[in-house]
Amino acid sequence: MTTARLAPRTALFLPASNPRAIEKAATLTVDLVILDLEDAVRDDAKAEARAAAVEAAGRGFGPRLCAIRINGSESGEHLADLASIARSLADFVVLPKAESAEEAADVHRACGKPLLAMIETPLGVLEAAEIGAVDGVAGLIAGTNDLAAGLRLPPGSGRAGMSVALQTIVLAARANAVWAIDGVFNGLDDPDGLAKECREGRMLGFDGKSLIHPGQIDIAAAAFGASPEELEDARALIDAAQGGAERFRGRMIEAMHVNQAKALLDRM
């Protein structure tokens, strides 16, 4: 599914069971708020969180997009989540641990919302292209914590061991013209580490970063944005282009580069 909306540079997960976090989200400079009904919510608080998510989506978050992450199909909460989201004003539904096109299609049909599929298992990575091709899928989100566990990477080993998986997710998104959102960074007191991982994610081709704390928003937004130098170069390239292959600032450009420059400016 090709989505006409610009991909979010920042997507903040927050527990739907935390009313203070929900209230604060409406004041943050984040592109997408994801109200979580899954891992962030205790089993005995699922029903309350579900009602709170629907209420919050109804109030809205101003210009920010809103998504609700449901419990997976193996959960006893799954069907209740789908029924509630179908009646909600959420912009998107987020499916955790997506592993098949059929599952993604079923969720989209059940709730009628554009779907963001989390790719966070080895099987999900192998099926990512088929999942991304499903009508109704608007984007793929890398679930790096579960993916690292599923790949049996040593704790603290970084992301080198999942580089092929991450690139596969980006390839699947690009092949289907849907969003590609990078996984979360767990360190809450490591801004340099976050900035480094965001830069790496952008170099891999991700559109933006999923986040777990408001303090991460500005760093991710800057990393997935464009520097003043990039913006100036893009504007100059567009102004200089006359059509066909030509020389610009010591490099060859053609129509593809003009389109890239325009796309970069569109995201600002």
C-alpha positions in Angstrom: 0.0 0.0 0.0 1.5 3.3 -1.0 0.9 5.9 1.7 0.6 9.5 0.6 1.5 10.8 4.0 5.1 11.8 4.8 6.8 9.1 6.9 7.3 10.0 10.6 10.8 10.8 11.7 9.8 10.1 15.3 7.4 7.5 16.6 6.9 7.4 20.4 5.7 4.3 22.2 3.9 4.9 25.5 1.8 2.7 27.7 -2.0 3.2 27.2 -2.3 2.5 30.9 -0.4 5.7 31.8 -2.7 8.7 31.7 0.1 11.2 32.6 2.2 10.0 29.6 -0.9 10.3 27.3 -1.6 13.8 28.5 2.0 14.9 28.0 2.2 13.3 24.5 -0.2 16.0 23.2 2.5 18.6 24.0 5.5 16.9 22.4 7.1 17.6 19.1 6.7 14.0 18.0 5.3 12.9 14.6 3.5 9.7 15.7 2.2 8.6 19.1 1.8 4.8 19.5 -0.5 3.9 22.4 0.7 0.5 23.5 -1.7 -2.3 24.7 0.9 -5.0 24.5 4.2 -5.4 26.3 4.0 -2.2 28.2 0.7 -3.0 29.9 0.2 -5.6 32.8 -2.2 -8.4 32.1 -4.6 -7.2 34.8 -4.7 -3.7 33.2 -5.4 -4.6 29.6 -9.1 -3.7 29.5 -8.5 -0.4 31.3 -5.7 0.4 28.9 -7.8 -0.4 25.9 -10.5 1.9 26.9 -8.0 4.7 27.7 -6.4 4.3 24.3 -9.7 4.6 22.5 -10.6 7.7 24.5 -7.2 9.3 23.9 -7.4 8.6 20.1 -10.8 10.2 20.2 -9.4 13.4 21.8 -6.5 13.3 19.4 -3.0 14.7 19.7 -3.3 17.8 17.6 -1.2 17.5 14.4 0.4 14.3 15.6 -0.6 11.0 14.1 -2.0 8.4 16.5 -1.6 4.6 16.4 -2.6 1.8 18.8 -0.5 -1.3 19.2 -2.7 -4.3 19.8 -2.0 -7.6 21.5 -1.0 -10.4 19.1 -3.3 -13.0 17.7 -2.1 -15.5 20.4 -3.4 -13.3 23.1 -6.8 -13.5 24.7 -7.0 -9.7 24.3 -6.6 -9.7 20.5 -10.2 -9.8 19.4 -11.3 -7.2 22.0 -8.5 -5.0 20.8 -9.5 -5.2 17.2 -13.2 -4.5 18.0 -12.3 -1.5 20.0 -9.9 0.0 17.5 -12.4 -0.5 14.7 -14.6 2.0 16.6 -11.8 4.4 17.5 -10.4 7.4 15.7 -6.9 6.1 15.7 -5.0 6.7 12.4 -3.2 3.4 12.5 -3.2 -0.1 14.1 0.2 -1.6 15.0 0.5 -5.3 14.8 3.3 -6.9 16.9 5.4 -9.8 15.7 3.9 -9.9 12.2 4.9 -13.1 10.5 2.6 -13.5 7.5 0.7 -11.6 4.9 -2.5 -13.4 5.9 -2.3 -12.2 9.4 -1.6 -8.6 8.4 -4.6 -8.7 6.0 -6.9 -10.2 8.7 -6.0 -7.4 11.1 -6.5 -4.7 8.5 -9.9 -6.1 7.5 -11.0 -6.5 11.1 -10.3 -2.9 12.2 -10.4 -1.0 8.9 -7.2 1.0 9.8 -4.0 1.3 7.9 -1.5 -1.1 9.5 2.0 -0.7 10.7 3.5 -4.2 10.9 6.3 -4.8 13.4 9.0 -7.1 12.0 10.6 -8.6 15.1 11.2 -12.3 14.5 13.4 -14.2 12.0 10.3 -15.5 10.3 8.9 -11.9 10.1 12.1 -10.8 8.4 11.8 -13.5 5.8 8.2 -12.7 5.2 8.6 -8.9 5.3 8.3 -8.3 1.5 5.0 -10.2 1.4 3.7 -8.4 4.5 4.6 -5.0 3.0 2.7 -5.9 -0.2 -0.6 -6.4 1.7 -3.3 -3.9 0.8 -3.7 -1.8 3.9 -0.2 -2.0 5.2 1.3 1.5 5.5 4.7 0.7 7.0 7.1 -1.7 8.6 8.6 -1.2 12.1 11.8 -3.0 13.1 11.3 -4.6 16.5 15.0 -4.8 17.3 14.8 -6.1 20.9 12.8 -9.2 20.1 14.7 -9.6 16.8 18.0 -9.7 18.7 16.6 -12.3 21.1 15.2 -14.3 18.2 18.6 -14.3 16.4 20.3 -15.3 19.7 22.6 -12.4 19.6 24.8 -12.0 22.7 23.6 -9.3 25.2 25.3 -6.0 24.5 26.6 -7.1 21.1 25.0 -4.1 19.3 23.3 -4.3 16.0 26.0 -5.6 13.7 24.5 -9.1 14.0 21.1 -8.0 12.7 22.4 -5.7 9.9 21.1 -8.1 7.2 17.7 -8.3 8.9 17.5 -4.5 9.2 18.4 -4.0 5.5 15.9 -6.7 4.5 13.1 -4.7 6.3 14.1 -1.5 4.5 14.2 -3.4 1.1 10.7 -4.8 1.8 9.4 -1.4 2.6 11.0 0.3 -0.4 9.8 -2.5 -2.8 6.2 -1.8 -1.7 6.4 2.0 -1.3 5.6 1.9 2.5 7.3 3.4 5.5 10.4 1.9 7.2 10.7 2.8 10.9 13.9 1.8 12.8 13.7 0.0 16.1 14.0 1.5 19.6 17.2 2.5 21.4 17.1 1.2 25.0 19.6 3.6 26.6 17.8 6.4 28.4 20.9 8.2 29.5 23.1 7.8 26.4 22.3 10.6 24.0 25.5 10.0 22.0 24.6 6.4 21.5 21.1 7.3 20.4 22.4 9.9 17.9 24.9 7.3 16.5 22.2 4.7 16.1 19.9 7.2 14.5 22.6 8.1 12.0 23.2 4.5 11.2 19.5 3.9 10.7 19.3 6.8 8.3 22.3 5.5 6.4 20.5 2.1 6.1 17.5 3.9 4.5 15.0 4.0 7.4 12.6 7.0 7.4 12.5 7.5 11.1 13.0 6.0 14.6 10.7 4.4 17.1 11.3 5.8 20.6 10.6 4.9 24.2 11.1 8.2 26.0 10.2 11.8 25.2 13.8 12.8 25.8 14.8 10.9 22.7 12.6 12.9 20.3 14.8 15.9 19.4 17.9 13.8 18.8 16.0 11.4 16.5 14.2 14.2 14.7 17.5 15.9 14.0 19.2 12.8 12.8 16.4 11.8 10.4 16.1 15.4 9.2 18.5 17.2 6.9 21.4 19.4 7.8 21.4 23.1 6.7 24.2 22.0 4.2 22.0 19.2 2.8 19.1 21.6 2.4 21.2 24.3 0.7 22.6 21.7 -1.7 19.2 20.3 -2.5 17.8 23.7 -3.4 20.8 24.6 -5.5 20.7 21.3 -7.3 17.0 21.8 -8.2 17.7 25.4 -9.4 20.7 24.3 -11.5 19.1 21.2 -13.2 18.3 21.8 -16.8 17.3 18.2 -17.7 19.3 15.2 -18.7 22.7 14.3 -17.3 24.8 17.3 -16.3 27.6 18.4 -14.0 26.8 20.0 -10.6 29.3 20.8 -8.0 31.8 18.3 -9.3 29.4 15.4 -9.6 27.0 14.1 -12.3 23.3 14.6 -11.7 20.2 13.6 -13.7 16.4 13.5 -13.1 16.7 10.9 -10.3 18.9 13.3 -8.2 16.4 16.1 -8.7 13.6 13.9 -7.5 15.7 12.9 -4.4 16.4 16.6 -3.6 12.7 17.4 -3.9 11.8 14.5 -1.6 14.3 15.7 1.0 12.8 19.2 0.9 9.3 17.8 1.2 10.1 16.2 4.5 11.2 19.5 6.1 
